[in-house]
Amino acid sequence: MIRVVVSANSPVELAGLEAMVRSAPSLQLVGSNLGQSGLDQQLADVHPDVLLQSVAAGGFATLSGPISETNSAAVVVLAPESECQTALAALHDSPVTGVLPAWASPREIQAAVEAAAAGLIVVHRDIAEHLGSTLGGGEEPAADVAPLETPGRTSSPSPGLRLSPRETEILNLLAAGLGNKEIAWRLKISEHTVKFHVTSIFNKLGASGRTEAVAIGIRRGLIIL
């Protein structure tokens, strides 16, 4: 059994993580913590194999428990889009060994916890694809990786960042007039994943919306007419 401590910033979210761990045959819930207060001490008391930590927007940089060298537990982080880049960078210099998006499914979370307990590094495919991460060979993410931004917010274009094959595919579906739900159905992925990629497309192209993203995509030859 893999001994797990869960931590979250809201009672509802904490209860969900507790229920998920209790329902997994391979996992054993040995502790839970609301917020950051007392987390270091709880980890020291129960010595879990894995800390499953949900991070709120803007909260990763303030974490003390997950990045403390005194804690031997592997750390799997559930992060919102705004924290994914910071969490991914922490893979190289902290006990963080897993980074998942906040909307990861219970099955994905369980698999990540099991892998982390086995000493593996786990990064959700959507996050790795979005950030263009180069985890192999101990390399750090590229310095010019663009921050994640909210769709609809104008940003400066990042010409050094190319759209991934999946992002290009989604951009072409946007050009065809499909909505997020239709794209999710067409590609057999979740609507959350589609939103994640749309955010990335806007950010990389410096677009403030779908129409502008499509126009830029046409100019750059990314859209097949």
Phi and psi in degrees as a GROMACS rama.xvg file:
@    title "Ramachandran Plot"
@    xaxis  label "Phi"
@    yaxis  label "Psi"
@TYPE xy
-93.2932  120.589  ILE-2
-82.4095  124.699  ARG-3
-127.068  136.014  VAL-4
-109.851  134.872  VAL-5
-111.395  147.429  VAL-6
-142.987  138.015  SER-7
-152.68  167.635  ALA-8
-97.0691  -8.31795  ASN-9
-129.813  145.371  SER-10
-58.5599  -38.1848  PRO-11
-65.6037  -45.5533  VAL-12
-64.9215  -40.3774  GLU-13
-63.2414  -42.957  LEU-14
-62.1334  -37.9211  ALA-15
-64.4369  -43.1015  GLY-16
-66.3753  -39.6294  LEU-17
-60.3885  -45.5848  GLU-18
-64.2293  -39.2279  ALA-19
-63.3119  -44.9638  MET-20
-65.8324  -42.7578  VAL-21
-63.5802  -29.3674  ARG-22
-82.6732  -11.5011  SER-23
-89.4996  120.81  ALA-24
-59.7184  -28.5971  PRO-25
-89.0536  -6.44484  SER-26
-113.117  149.361  LEU-27
-129.144  121.768  GLN-28
-78.3615  116.436  LEU-29
-113.414  -0.234637  VAL-30
177.362  156.643  GLY-31
-146.112  151.575  SER-32
-144.274  129.534  ASN-33
-93.8958  116.634  LEU-34
79.1142  -163.509  GLY-35
-100.515  -20.036  GLN-36
-61.9959  123.966  SER-37
83.454  -0.433657  GLY-38
-66.3205  -44.8716  LEU-39
-56.9026  -44.154  ASP-40
-66.4967  -39.8363  GLN-41
-63.3136  -41.5691  GLN-42
-62.5472  -39.7887  LEU-43
-66.8605  -32.372  ALA-44
-76.195  -42.4825  ASP-45
-102.165  -14.4566  VAL-46
48.782  63.4486  HIS-47
-73.3274  163.705  PRO-48
-78.5731  -35.2832  ASP-49
-140.728  137.578  VAL-50
-102.14  119.92  LEU-51
-98.0742  107.4  LEU-52
-115.669  118.841  GLN-53
-90.7099  129.543  SER-54
-112.517  130.684  VAL-55
-81.6964  163.378  ALA-56
-56.8026  128.192  ALA-57
79.5099  6.28266  GLY-58
-100.15  -13.8582  GLY-59
-65.0586  -40.2374  PHE-60
-64.7107  -20.3967  ALA-61
-95.9259  -1.58155  THR-62
-67.188  135.497  LEU-63
-109.098  -41.851  SER-64
-60.3064  -54.8804  GLY-65
-62.0209  -29.3342  PRO-66
-104.658  6.92476  ILE-67
-74.6189  131.207  SER-68
-71.1762  -12.3036  GLU-69
-80.9915  -12.0553  THR-70
-99.4911  129.567  ASN-71
-90.8901  -8.21764  SER-72
-68.9487  141.614  ALA-73
-69.803  151.28  ALA-74
-121.558  124.707  VAL-75
-110.054  121.714  VAL-76
-104.974  131.332  VAL-77
-101.039  112.252  LEU-78
-122.853  142.339  ALA-79
-71.572  168.518  PRO-80
-54.5199  -38.3496  GLU-81
-67.7549  -16.8047  SER-82
-107.856  -5.14692  GLU-83
-61.4335  -42.6882  CYS-84
-65.2194  -43.5807  GLN-85
-63.9965  -43.3303  THR-86
-64.3874  -40.246  ALA-87
-65.2171  -40.0781  LEU-88
-62.3648  -29.7691  ALA-89
-70.2641  -12.2154  ALA-90
-60.3486  -23.7943  LEU-91
-90.9056  -18.5757  HIS-92
-141.868  29.04  ASP-93
-156.175  174.192  SER-94
-71.0593  -2.53634  PRO-95
-63.3346  120.558  VAL-96
-124.497  0.423569  THR-97
-146.103  134.818  GLY-98
-131.378  118.843  VAL-99
-124.962  152.15  LEU-100
-69.7685  155.785  PRO-101
-59.4942  -24.7319  ALA-102
-93.3218  12.9326  TRP-103
-55.5611  145.971  ALA-104
-77.0674  158.79  SER-105
-54.4475  -37.9918  PRO-106
-64.3127  -41.7582  ARG-107
-67.0606  -39.9296  GLU-108
-64.0718  -45.8432  ILE-109
-59.9435  -44.4562  GLN-110
-62.6148  -39.058  ALA-111
-66.5446  -41.0122  ALA-112
-63.5883  -43.8338  VAL-113
-62.8699  -41.7927  GLU-114
-67.3021  -41.6936  ALA-115
-62.523  -40.446  ALA-116
-63.6423  -27.7189  ALA-117
-85.8393  1.77764  ALA-118
90.5325  15.036  GLY-119
-96.8958  156.501  LEU-120
-94.5807  131.292  ILE-121
-123.496  124.607  VAL-122
-132.236  126.61  VAL-123
-58.7598  139.639  HIS-124
-54.7818  -41.5938  ARG-125
-63.788  -37.8672  ASP-126
-69.3268  -46.1315  ILE-127
-61.2814  -41.204  ALA-128
-67.0467  -41.0757  GLU-129
-65.4832  -45.968  HIS-130
-85.6977  -6.69014  LEU-131
62.055  38.203  GLY-132
-65.4773  140.51  SER-133
-116.432  82.3379  THR-134
-80.311  -24.1859  LEU-135
-65.3409  145.366  GLY-136
69.6435  16.4058  GLY-137
74.4198  13.5508  GLY-138
-74.4597  148.463  GLU-139
-88.077  158.384  GLU-140
-56.5729  147.447  PRO-141
-57.0192  144.281  ALA-142
-66.6443  -24.6099  ALA-143
-95.9844  18.684  ASP-144
-62.8945  129.256  VAL-145
-79.1589  144.388  ALA-146
-68.4889  151.652  PRO-147
-73.9486  141.113  LEU-148
-133.712  163.62  GLU-149
-80.3427  133.582  THR-150
-54.2707  140.25  PRO-151
97.8564  -13.827  GLY-152
-95.7546  126.829  ARG-153
-67.5921  135.563  THR-154
-136.845  163.493  SER-155
-77.1464  139.769  SER-156
-66.2925  152.539  PRO-157
-119.067  82.0029  SER-158
-62.5443  -20.6678  PRO-159
-78.4523  -9.34393  GLY-160
-103.339  122.507  LEU-161
-92.1349  150.044  ARG-162
-70.0533  140.878  LEU-163
-72.0863  164.682  SER-164
-55.2285  -39.67  PRO-165
-66.6845  -41.7992  ARG-166
-64.592  -40.3645  GLU-167
-62.5741  -39.7767  THR-168
-62.5471  -44.243  GLU-169
-68.5706  -37.9856  ILE-170
-60.3866  -40.3279  LEU-171
-65.8104  -34.6655  ASN-172
-71.6256  -34.0951  LEU-173
-62.4158  -41.3172  LEU-174
-64.3041  -28.0338  ALA-175
-81.0793  -1.37441  ALA-176
90.4184  10.9232  GLY-177
-78.8282  143.288  LEU-178
-86.4982  175.38  GLY-179
-59.3416  -42.8211  ASN-180
-64.4338  -40.9466  LYS-181
-66.4093  -39.1402  GLU-182
-65.6923  -42.2117  ILE-183
-59.8056  -43.5226  ALA-184
-65.6545  -42.8517  TRP-185
-63.5974  -40.9698  ARG-186
-95.363  -2.26666  LEU-187
60.3819  43.026  LYS-188
-129.02  170.044  ILE-189
-77.6481  158.367  SER-190
-64.7083  -33.4828  GLU-191
-60.1662  -41.5321  HIS-192
-64.5463  -39.6321  THR-193
-61.0448  -46.0977  VAL-194
-59.728  -38.6511  LYS-195
-60.0391  -46.2421  PHE-196
-70.1387  -37.0357  HIS-197
-62.891  -41.2224  VAL-198
-57.4417  -45.2899  THR-199
-62.845  -41.8795  SER-200
-61.8599  -48.6915  ILE-201
-57.2689  -44.1637  PHE-202
-66.3478  -45.2358  ASN-203
-69.0157  -34.5742  LYS-204
-88.7046  -11.9962  LEU-205
69.4751  34.8233  GLY-206
-99.5124  147.289  ALA-207
-97.718  -4.01019  SER-208
-171.591  -179.964  GLY-209
-64.7334  -43.8326  ARG-210
-60.3876  -45.1687  THR-211
-66.8905  -39.5451  GLU-212
-61.7235  -42.2663  ALA-213
-64.7086  -42.5153  VAL-214
-61.9361  -43.3348  ALA-215
-65.6165  -40.5055  ILE-216
-61.6032  -38.5267  GLY-217
-65.9293  -44.2486  ILE-218
-62.6201  -33.9396  ARG-219
-88.4765  0.430833  ARG-220
75.0618  22.5681  GLY-221
-87.9012  -16.0117  LEU-222
-110.552  129.164  ILE-223
-87.3044  113.678  ILE-224
